[in-house]
């Protein structure tokens, strides 16, 4: 009887939460997406979105967005709404559309690119220095990638949002 009761409780709980972890994150942050979908692509809005999604190491991630997107002006950023030059994900939840742009993921709106980065971060535990973590995960092929990120200057207003 005890085992039958445990099965019923477990089954009823699983039936009420049909989300995988990635889907749950998407559902949980639906309000963030709806808010930012109305806003244009600006450095200010990108900083606000990075902070709102709870991305770890927001200053570095903001620098990545600026560098990878050519200061938010590259074709990949403007046409593909991809701020991080992310490839299409394999084996993890993602927000990318089925299409690609020159082999890179395409998103419906730039906010989805930021949310996808958050999902990417959630795939592994981040320990220690984030720059080292990016190298370890083979985020970039450019051997000067970290040096280039560190050279990007962030205004006081943006820094205040991200800290």
Secondary structure, DSSP 8 states (H G I E B T S, - for coil): -HHHHHHHHHHHHHHH----HHHHHHHHTHHHHHHHTTS---HHHHHHHHHHHT-SSHHHHHHHHHHHTTTTTSHHHHTT--SS--B--SSS-----S-EETTEE--SSHHHHHHHHHHHHHTS---S-HHHHHHHTT--S-TTHHHHHHH----HHHHHHH-
